[in-house]
Amino acid sequence: MDRATAKKVAEDAKAALEAVAERHGLKLSFKAGSFDPAGTYRPRVEFQAAGLAASEWAQWAPEFGLAVEDFGAIFTTGGHSYAITGIKPSAYKRPILARELGGGKAFVFPAEAVKKALALASVKKAASTLAVNA
């Protein structure tokens, strides 16, 4: 199997597994995985119960100084905007999971950096509201 074939197999496998996930009310996480030129392709596949990320966030966010309402919030750092998608408490240095807006790539962030970015976004929003009302 060559790289092009592995890519086609990945596309077909993802499409098939999306149907399985939908049928069972699950969320599919399908990542590229690894390819061995000797003929082995190992995709990284994970099925997750719907709403699990939100319930985990509600449980763990306060431990990191974030509000339950921050789940799904958008923040900007380094000139890019991200939406909070979850939390991984075992990754203490970078427990906040977020997806880049536009590109969709997943990232991890330190809780303190996200708290600061959310606070800054809140200040900017308040200033913008004041300017409109003035």
Sequence and secondary structure as in RCSB ss.txt:
>XXXX:A:sequence
MDRATAKKVAEDAKAALEAVAERHGLKLSFKAGSFDPAGTYRPRVEFQAAGLAASEWAQWAPEFGLAVEDFGAIF
TTGGHSYAITGIKPSAYKRPILARELGGGKAFVFPAEAVKKALALASVKKAASTLAVNA
>XXXX:A:secstr
  HHHHHHHHHHHHHHHHHHHHHTTEEEEEEEEEEETTTEEEEEEEEEETTHHHHHHHHHGGGGT  GGGTT EE
EETTEEEEEEEE TT TTS EEEEETTT  EEEE HHHHHHHHHHHHHHHHHHHHHHH 
